[in-house]
Amino acid sequence: MKNYSFILLCLLLATACNKNKNQHETIAGIDTLKRTNDLTETQAKEGWINLFNGTSLDGWKFFKDKENNSWEVVDGTLHCKPFGEGAENKRSDLMTIDQYENFEITFDWKISAQGNSGIMFHVTEEFNEPYESGPEYQILDDTGYPGEVKDVHLTGANYDMQATTNTSVNPVEEWNTGKIIVNNKVVEHWLNGEKILTYELGSAEWQKRKLESKWKDFPGYGMAGKGHIDLQDHGNEVWFRNLFIKPL
């Protein structure tokens, strides 16, 4: 009887350990091991860099070093507070200290109800705002945002420039996984494992769209070729985690 109880206990412990080891979450059909802001051994060998350690703002700065109280690290996420939490007057985008030219970046994000945010690249600090230089992967509550919403403003769009074929976005306050690839001016936007947009910086089509957009009055938009990764503070609540980048 004692031997039987000991064997049963071992089996229960082994099952529990295996369940914990293989704990996973599903993001829009992507069944993957649950991630905790840590690179896997494979990612490290492939040259990926962890942009966020889950506990501090190491490696990050505020745009133009502005005084800021809208961003915080909470529960392993980069969290942007909404208006109304004492952050009304000291807001700015959060950006990487390092700059990148050609790269692949993956990131998990979730947005609050009626929220608006985005992730930009090739951002410089020579203008008044990050969006004056950096193209934006749009993040939005597509169905609940109270402002005017065009197809070029929906989640995953190249903001105000190009719409997407996006059909895979999860509801507000649920995690999504985005990816941006920039390689020799060719840019890809991905959402939850699906490529939803491709465009070429500086191409004739891109120039035409720029002249038809709000960026026609911003000569530095999309022109830098290299710059910071920027998380937008739009005054709404948004969360980021698992930000990994691989220079190309």
C-alpha positions in Angstrom: 0.0 0.0 0.0 2.8 2.3 0.8 4.5 1.6 -2.5 1.3 2.2 -4.4 0.8 5.6 -2.6 4.4 6.6 -3.4 4.0 5.7 -7.1 0.7 7.6 -7.3 2.4 10.7 -5.7 5.2 10.5 -8.2 2.8 10.3 -11.1 0.8 13.3 -9.8 4.0 15.4 -9.4 5.2 14.5 -12.9 1.9 15.4 -14.4 1.9 18.8 -12.6 5.5 19.6 -13.6 4.7 18.6 -17.3 1.6 20.8 -17.3 3.5 23.7 -15.9 6.3 23.2 -18.4 3.9 23.2 -21.3 1.7 26.0 -20.1 0.5 27.9 -23.1 -1.8 30.5 -24.4 -3.6 30.9 -27.7 -3.4 34.2 -29.5 -5.8 34.3 -32.5 -5.1 30.6 -33.4 -1.4 30.7 -32.5 -0.8 28.0 -29.9 2.6 28.9 -28.4 4.5 28.4 -25.1 3.6 31.1 -22.7 6.2 33.8 -22.9 7.6 36.0 -20.1 9.7 38.7 -21.8 12.6 36.2 -22.0 14.4 35.1 -25.2 14.5 31.4 -25.9 17.9 29.8 -26.6 17.0 29.5 -30.2 16.1 33.2 -30.5 19.3 34.2 -28.8 21.3 32.0 -31.2 19.5 33.6 -34.2 20.5 37.1 -33.1 17.4 38.4 -31.4 17.6 41.1 -28.8 15.3 41.5 -25.9 14.1 45.1 -25.7 12.1 44.8 -22.5 13.2 42.8 -19.4 9.8 42.9 -17.8 10.8 44.7 -14.7 12.3 48.1 -15.6 12.7 50.8 -18.3 16.3 49.8 -19.0 17.0 50.4 -22.7 14.2 52.9 -23.0 13.9 56.7 -22.9 11.2 59.3 -23.2 11.0 61.3 -26.5 13.3 64.3 -26.2 13.9 63.3 -22.6 10.7 64.9 -21.5 9.5 64.6 -18.0 7.0 61.8 -17.9 4.6 60.0 -15.6 2.3 58.2 -18.1 4.4 55.1 -18.6 5.1 52.4 -16.0 6.2 48.8 -15.7 3.4 46.7 -14.2 2.9 42.9 -14.1 5.6 42.3 -16.7 4.2 44.9 -19.2 5.0 48.3 -20.4 1.8 50.1 -19.5 0.6 53.5 -20.7 -1.8 55.1 -18.2 -5.0 56.8 -19.5 -5.9 60.4 -18.9 -7.4 60.7 -15.4 -4.7 58.9 -13.5 -2.5 61.9 -12.7 -0.6 61.8 -16.0 -2.4 64.5 -17.9 0.4 67.1 -18.1 3.6 64.9 -18.3 3.0 62.6 -21.3 5.3 61.5 -24.1 6.1 58.6 -26.3 8.4 55.8 -25.0 11.3 54.9 -27.3 14.3 52.7 -27.5 17.7 54.2 -26.7 19.2 52.3 -29.6 18.4 53.0 -33.2 17.7 50.4 -36.0 17.8 50.4 -39.7 16.8 47.0 -41.1 15.2 44.7 -38.6 12.4 42.3 -37.6 10.5 43.2 -34.4 7.8 41.2 -32.7 5.6 42.5 -29.9 2.5 41.5 -27.9 0.0 44.3 -27.3 -3.5 44.9 -26.0 -5.6 48.1 -26.1 -8.3 49.4 -23.8 -11.9 50.1 -24.9 -12.0 53.2 -27.2 -8.2 53.2 -27.1 -5.7 54.4 -29.7 -1.9 53.8 -29.9 0.7 52.5 -32.2 4.3 51.5 -32.7 6.6 53.5 -34.9 10.1 53.0 -36.4 12.9 55.1 -37.8 11.8 57.8 -35.4 14.2 60.8 -34.9 14.2 63.6 -32.4 14.7 66.5 -34.8 11.0 67.3 -35.0 8.4 68.2 -32.4 6.6 64.9 -32.4 7.7 61.3 -33.2 5.1 60.8 -35.9 6.7 63.6 -37.9 9.4 61.1 -38.8 8.3 57.6 -38.0 5.9 55.4 -40.0 3.3 53.9 -37.7 1.9 50.4 -37.2 -1.6 51.4 -36.0 -3.2 49.9 -32.8 -6.8 50.7 -32.2 -10.1 49.6 -30.7 -11.5 49.2 -34.3 -15.1 49.0 -33.3 -15.3 51.3 -30.3 -13.0 54.2 -31.0 -15.1 57.4 -30.8 -13.3 59.4 -33.4 -13.4 59.3 -37.1 -12.1 55.9 -38.3 -11.1 55.3 -41.9 -9.7 52.0 -43.3 -6.2 53.5 -43.2 -6.7 54.0 -39.4 -7.6 50.5 -38.4 -5.4 48.1 -36.5 -2.3 47.0 -38.4 -2.5 49.8 -41.0 0.4 52.0 -42.1 -1.3 54.9 -40.4 -3.1 57.2 -42.8 -1.2 55.7 -45.7 -2.2 52.1 -46.4 -5.1 49.8 -45.2 -4.7 46.2 -44.4 -6.3 42.8 -45.1 -6.6 42.4 -41.3 -9.3 40.1 -40.1 -7.6 38.5 -37.2 -7.5 41.1 -34.4 -8.6 40.1 -31.0 -11.2 42.1 -28.9 -10.1 44.9 -26.6 -8.1 44.0 -23.6 -7.1 40.7 -25.1 -3.5 40.1 -26.3 -2.4 40.2 -29.9 1.0 39.6 -31.5 2.3 42.1 -34.0 5.4 42.0 -36.2 7.1 44.6 -38.4 9.9 43.7 -40.9 11.9 46.5 -42.4 14.5 45.3 -45.0 16.0 47.6 -47.6 12.9 49.9 -47.5 10.4 47.0 -47.9 8.1 46.9 -44.9 5.8 44.1 -43.8 3.1 44.4 -41.1 2.0 41.1 -39.5 -0.8 40.4 -37.0 -1.3 37.2 -35.1 0.7 35.2 -37.6 -0.8 36.7 -40.7 0.9 39.1 -43.1 -1.5 41.9 -43.6 0.4 44.6 -45.4 3.5 45.2 -47.5 4.8 48.5 -48.8 8.0 50.1 -50.0 9.3 53.3 -48.4 10.0 56.0 -51.0 8.4 54.2 -53.9 6.2 56.0 -56.4 3.1 54.5 -54.8 4.3 55.5 -51.3 5.0 59.1 -52.5 1.6 59.3 -54.0 -0.1 58.2 -50.8 2.0 60.5 -48.7 0.8 63.5 -50.8 -2.8 62.4 -50.3 -2.4 61.9 -46.5 -1.9 64.1 -43.4 1.9 63.5 -43.9 2.0 65.8 -47.0 2.8 68.7 -44.6 5.6 66.7 -42.8 8.7 66.6 -45.1 10.6 64.4 -42.7 8.0 61.7 -42.5 9.4 58.3 -43.5 12.7 59.8 -44.7 15.2 58.9 -41.9 16.1 55.4 -42.9 17.3 54.7 -39.4 15.9 55.6 -36.0 14.3 54.6 -32.7 11.5 52.2 -32.1 8.7 54.3 -30.5 5.6 53.3 -28.5 2.9 55.9 -28.8 1.2 57.7 -25.9 -2.1 58.7 -27.4 -3.6 59.4 -23.9 -5.3 56.0 -23.8 -4.5 52.8 -21.9 -2.3 50.3 -23.8 0.0 47.5 -22.8 3.1 45.9 -24.5 5.2 42.9 -23.6 7.6 40.4 -25.3 9.3 43.1 -27.5 12.1 41.3 -29.4 14.1 42.7 -32.3 16.5 41.1 -34.7 18.7 43.5 -36.8 18.9 42.4 -40.4 
